[in-house]
Amino acid sequence: MGKQRQTIRDYSAESNLFLRRCLFAVLFCLVLLIVVLQNLYSLQINQFEDYQIRADGNRIKVIPLPPNRGLIYDRNGIIIAENRPVFNLEVALEQVDNLPKTLKQLQHLLDLSDKTVARFEVNRKRQRRFQPVTLVSNMDETMMALFSAQQHLFDGVSVEASLARYYPYGSALTHVLGYVSKINARDLNLIASWGAQSSYAATKHIGKQGIERYYEERLHGKAGYAQLEVDSKGRTLRVLDKTPPVPGEDLILNIDIELQLYTQQILTNKKGSVIVSDPTDGGILAMYSNPSYDPNLFINGISRTEYAKLIQNKDKPLLNRAVQGQYPPASLVKPHLALLGLENQTINRTTSIQDKGYYQLNDVEHIWRDWLRRGHGKVDVNRSIVVSCDTFFYELAYNLGIDSIHDYMARFGFGEHTNIDLLEESDGNMPSRGWKRAKFNQPWYIGDTISVGIGQGYWTATPIQLVDSLNTIINQGERRRPKLLQAQLIEQKVIAEPLNTAEPIQVLNPANWNIIQQAMIDTVNSPYGTAYKAYADTPYISAGKTGTAQLFSVGQDQNVDDLIIADYLKDNAMYLGYAPANAPKLSVMVALENAGGGGSNAAPIARQVMDFWLVERPMSSDISSTLDIGAP
C-alpha cells in the first residue's frame, strides 16, 4: 500500500477569510440597524401626526346628534304639532359579532316580520359607518318588556329613546300642517341642493306636505355632534367633546284650533272646503278640506293597504280642496265683473236691463238662459248682484270683451298662485284668447266670453283665490294675501311675520267700491237677496254673494229641473261672505261639491261659522297679547 498524501492547512488564510466574513456580517447588521432606525425616526417623528390621526380615527368616532323639530302653535298658544318620546330598537353593527344569528334571534323573540328584517338590511347598506341602524321603530310596551328581559344576550342591540312628530288633532289639520315622514332618495337630493347634508346627518324624517314642508328648513334646526372614545369593539368609553344641536324654530299660525274643529264638525258628511280669513291682514283663521285623513299614519311609514285606501277613495281625501280644488267660480265673481264695468264706464250706477229670463244675440240662434226662467224684470247694477241675475252679466261680458275681463281679473289674482305658505297650491285658470289657442288650437268665440260673464266656461278658481279676491273688495283694493304663519316664537318672545301683500288695485272712482259692497250687503239683508233666508235675524249685519256652479251643459229646450242628474254632476254650492259689514272681522269661503244651490246649502254653513266666531264663542286672546312682541 502506498503512503497517503498529507495536506498542510493554511491557518493564516482561514483566519483572514473568517475575519472578512465577520466584517461583512457586522456591516450587514449595521446597515439593517440604520434602516430600522431611519424607519423608526420616520414613524415617530416625520409621520407622527398622520399615524396619530389614524389611531384616533380608530379610537374616536363622531356621532351626529339630531335637533328637536320646532313646535307649531295655533294663534292662542295651543300646540297643534308636537314631539313625543318614542322608543326604537337599534343595532350598532360594530358591536355585533354574528349579525345574521342576532337578527334571527330577535325576529323569534319579538315576532318580527320578514319585511321588517328586509327593511333593516336595506337601511343598513345606506347607513353611515358607526351609526346605529333602527330595526324596530316606535316599540310598544310588550315588545320593550320582552327585549329588556333578554337584553344581556344581545351585545350591540339597545332600546334608544327619541322624539317623534305627533299631531294631536289628527285629520282636523291635515291639509294645513301636512306631515313629516321618513327621508327617501328624492329627499336626499333635495337636501343636497340646499347644501344641508350635515344638518340632516342624524335626521330620519322630513316635512312632506303643508306647513311642515313649506317651512322645513326653519322647523328642522341644525345637527350637533359628539366625539366619543371607543374600544376595539366600538363600545363607547367616554365622551370627549359635544356640540349640542340647535332646535328648529317654534312657529305660531293664524289658525284658531277651536274654529278649525268647528268647521270640521259642520262639514261632516259633506265634500268640500271652508276657509275663514281675517280680512285686515289676510291671516287664515281656519282652513278645512273634507274628507281628510290622519297625518300620524305617515310618520313612521304608512302601510300599503292604508295608502291604497286613500288613493282609491273616490272622494279624494288626499286633495286639499281649499287650495287645490279648481271650480267654476260661478256667480261669486259677479261683483268683480260689475266693478270692472263701472270702472271702464261700460255701465254706471243706474244702468238697467229688462230681464226676460234669457239672453240672445242678434242673428244668433243660441239662447243663454237665466237661472230664473221667468226672468227678474228690470235689473240695475245693485239688483243684478242681489238677485244674481245672469242675463245682466251676459250682456255686460259681451260689452266688456274677454281681453278686458282677463286683464282685470288677473289683477285680483285669478289664474295665479296666491303665494299662501303651502306648496300644494293650484293656480286655476283665467282664460284668454292666447290660452285657448295654445290649449286647443282654436279661436276665441263670443259665446266663450258670455259664459265667462257668469263665472262658467273655461274660468276656474280655487277657494283660496276667491277668499283672497273678497278680501281685496273688503279692503277697497288693498291686497293682503292669505297667510298661515303669524309669527315665530323665540325664548317666549313673538317675532311677527311680514304680511303677504301684492300690488293694490287702483280705481278711477273710489265710490265704485261702495256700490259693490252695498250690493253684497243687500244680497244678505234684502228680502229678495239670494242669501236672505240663510241670514235672517242675525245679531250682526253681514255681506256676501251666493254661487251655484253648473257642471254640465243643458240642452236649449231642456229644463234642468226635469233631468235626472248623477250625483257627481250636481251643481257645486258656493258662498263668499264677510261680517260685520261695517268693520269686518272675518271673511268666509264655502265650497260644497255636488250639493246644489249656493244660497240654500253653502250660505247656511257660512252663517254657522260667523255665528260661532262673532256670537257663540268668546274670543280667545291671541298668544301675542300674553308674550312680548318683537318687530318683524
C-alpha positions, 0 to 999 in steps of 0.5 A, spaced: 500 500 500 502 506 498 503 512 503 497 517 503 498 524 501 498 529 507 495 536 506 498 542 510 492 547 512 493 554 511 491 557 518 493 564 516 488 564 510 482 561 514 483 566 519 483 572 514 477 569 510 473 568 517 475 575 519 472 578 512 466 574 513 465 577 520 466 584 517 461 583 512 456 580 517 457 586 522 456 591 516 450 587 514 447 588 521 449 595 521 446 597 515 439 593 517 440 597 524 440 604 520 434 602 516 430 600 522 432 606 525 431 611 519 424 607 519 423 608 526 425 616 526 420 616 520 414 613 524 415 617 530 417 623 528 416 625 520 409 621 520 407 622 527 401 626 526 398 622 520 399 615 524 396 619 530 390 621 526 389 614 524 389 611 531 384 616 533 380 615 527 380 608 530 379 610 537 374 616 536 368 616 532 363 622 531 356 621 532 351 626 529 346 628 534 339 630 531 335 637 533 328 637 536 323 639 530 320 646 532 313 646 535 307 649 531 302 653 535 295 655 533 294 663 534 292 662 542 298 658 544 295 651 543 300 646 540 297 643 534 304 639 532 308 636 537 314 631 539 313 625 543 318 620 546 318 614 542 322 608 543 326 604 537 330 598 537 337 599 534 343 595 532 350 598 532 353 593 527 360 594 530 358 591 536 355 585 533 359 579 532 354 574 528 349 579 525 345 574 521 344 569 528 342 576 532 337 578 527 334 571 527 334 571 534 330 577 535 325 576 529 323 569 534 323 573 540 319 579 538 315 576 532 318 580 527 316 580 520 320 578 514 319 585 511 321 588 517 328 584 517 328 586 509 327 593 511 333 593 516 338 590 511 336 595 506 337 601 511 343 598 513 347 598 506 345 606 506 347 607 513 353 611 515 359 607 518 358 607 526 351 609 526 346 605 529 341 602 524 333 602 527 330 595 526 324 596 530 321 603 530 316 606 535 316 599 540 310 598 544 310 596 551 310 588 550 315 588 545 320 593 550 318 588 556 320 582 552 327 585 549 329 588 556 328 581 559 333 578 554 337 584 553 344 581 556 344 576 550 344 581 545 351 585 545 350 591 540 342 591 540 339 597 545 332 600 546 334 608 544 329 613 546 327 619 541 322 624 539 317 623 534 312 628 530 305 627 533 299 631 531 294 631 536 288 633 532 289 628 527 285 629 520 282 636 523 289 639 520 291 635 515 291 639 509 294 645 513 300 642 517 301 636 512 306 631 515 313 629 516 315 622 514 321 618 513 327 621 508 327 617 501 332 618 495 328 624 492 329 627 499 336 626 499 337 630 493 333 635 495 337 636 501 343 636 497 341 642 493 340 646 499 347 644 501 344 641 508 347 634 508 350 635 515 344 638 518 340 632 516 346 627 518 342 624 524 335 626 521 330 620 519 324 624 517 322 630 513 316 635 512 312 632 506 306 636 505 303 643 508 306 647 513 311 642 515 314 642 508 313 649 506 317 651 512 322 645 513 328 648 513 326 653 519 322 647 523 328 642 522 334 646 526 341 644 525 345 637 527 350 637 533 355 632 534 359 628 539 366 625 539 366 619 543 372 614 545 371 607 543 374 600 544 376 595 539 369 593 539 366 600 538 363 600 545 363 607 547 368 609 553 367 616 554 365 622 551 370 627 549 367 633 546 359 635 544 356 640 540 349 640 542 344 641 536 340 647 535 332 646 535 328 648 529 324 654 530 317 654 534 312 657 529 305 660 531 299 660 525 293 664 524 289 658 525 284 658 531 284 650 533 277 651 536 274 654 529 278 649 525 274 643 529 268 647 528 268 647 521 270 640 521 264 638 525 259 642 520 262 639 514 261 632 516 258 628 511 259 633 506 265 634 500 268 640 500 272 646 503 271 652 508 276 657 509 275 663 514 280 669 513 281 675 517 280 680 512 285 686 515 291 682 514 289 676 510 291 671 516 287 664 515 283 663 521 281 656 519 282 652 513 278 645 512 278 640 506 273 634 507 274 628 507 281 628 510 285 623 513 290 622 519 297 625 518 300 620 524 299 614 519 305 617 515 310 618 520 313 612 521 311 609 514 304 608 512 302 601 510 300 599 503 293 597 504 292 604 508 295 608 502 291 604 497 285 606 501 286 613 500 288 613 493 282 609 491 277 613 495 273 616 490 272 622 494 279 624 494 281 625 501 288 626 499 286 633 495 286 639 499 280 642 496 281 649 499 287 650 495 287 645 490 280 644 488 279 648 481 271 650 480 267 654 476 267 660 480 260 661 478 256 667 480 261 669 486 265 673 481 259 677 479 261 683 483 268 683 480 265 683 473 260 689 475 266 693 478 270 692 472 264 695 468 263 701 472 270 702 472 271 702 464 264 706 464 261 700 460 255 701 465 254 706 471 250 706 477 243 706 474 244 702 468 238 697 467 236 691 463 229 688 462 230 681 464 226 676 460 229 670 463 234 669 457 239 672 453 240 672 445 244 675 440 242 678 434 242 673 428 244 668 433 240 662 434 243 660 441 239 662 447 243 663 454 238 662 459 237 665 466 237 661 472 230 664 473 226 662 467 221 667 468 226 672 468 227 678 474 224 684 470 228 690 470 235 689 473 240 695 475 247 694 477 245 693 485 239 688 483 243 684 478 248 682 484 242 681 489 238 677 485 244 674 481 241 675 475 245 672 469 242 675 463 245 682 466 252 679 466 251 676 459 250 682 456 255 686 460 261 680 458 259 681 451 260 689 452 266 688 456 270 683 451 274 677 454 281 681 453 278 686 458 275 681 463 282 677 463 286 683 464 282 685 470 281 679 473 288 677 473 289 683 477 285 680 483 289 674 482 285 669 478 289 664 474 295 665 479 298 662 485 296 666 491 303 665 494 299 662 501 305 658 505 303 651 502 306 648 496 300 644 494 297 650 491 293 650 484 293 656 480 286 655 476 285 658 470 283 665 467 282 664 460 284 668 454 284 668 447 292 666 447 290 660 452 285 657 448 289 657 442 295 654 445 290 649 449 286 647 443 288 650 437 282 654 436 279 661 436 276 665 441 268 665 440 263 670 443 259 665 446 266 663 450 266 670 453 258 670 455 259 664 459 265 667 462 260 673 464 257 668 469 263 665 472 262 658 467 266 656 461 273 655 461 274 660 468 276 656 474 278 658 481 280 655 487 277 657 494 283 660 496 283 665 490 276 667 491 277 668 499 283 672 497 279 676 491 273 678 497 278 680 501 281 685 496 273 688 495 273 688 503 279 692 503 277 697 497 283 694 493 288 693 498 291 686 497 293 682 503 294 675 501 292 669 505 297 667 510 298 661 515 304 663 519 303 669 524 309 669 527 315 665 530 316 664 537 323 665 540 325 664 548 317 666 549 318 672 545 313 673 538 317 675 532 311 677 527 311 675 520 311 680 514 304 680 511 303 677 504 301 683 500 301 684 492 300 690 488 293 694 490 288 695 485 287 702 483 280 705 481 278 711 477 272 712 482 273 710 489 265 710 490 265 704 485 267 700 491 261 702 495 256 700 490 259 693 490 259 692 497 252 695 498 250 690 493 253 684 497 250 687 503 243 687 500 244 680 497 244 678 505 239 683 508 234 684 502 228 680 502 229 678 495 237 677 496 239 670 494 242 669 501 236 672 505 233 666 508 240 663 510 241 670 514 235 672 517 235 675 524 242 675 525 245 679 531 250 682 526 249 685 519 253 681 514 255 681 506 256 676 501 254 673 494 251 666 493 254 661 487 251 655 484 256 652 479 253 648 473 257 642 471 254 640 465 251 643 459 243 643 458 240 642 452 236 649 449 229 646 450 231 642 456 229 644 463 234 642 468 229 641 473 226 635 469 233 631 468 235 626 472 242 628 474 248 623 477 250 625 483 257 627 481 254 632 476 250 636 481 251 643 481 257 645 486 254 650 492 258 656 493 258 662 498 263 668 499 261 672 505 264 677 510 261 680 517 260 685 520 259 689 514 261 695 517 268 693 520 269 686 518 272 681 522 272 675 518 271 673 511 268 666 509 269 661 503 264 655 502 265 650 497 260 644 497 261 639 491 255 636 488 250 639 493 246 644 489 244 651 490 249 656 493 244 660 497 240 654 500 246 649 502 253 653 502 250 660 505 247 656 511 254 653 513 257 660 512 252 663 517 254 657 522 261 659 522 260 667 523 255 665 528 260 661 532 266 666 531 262 673 532 256 670 537 257 663 540 264 663 542 268 668 546 274 670 543 280 667 545 286 672 546 291 671 541 298 668 544 301 675 542 297 679 547 300 674 553 308 674 550 312 680 548 312 682 541 318 683 537 318 687 530 318 683 524 
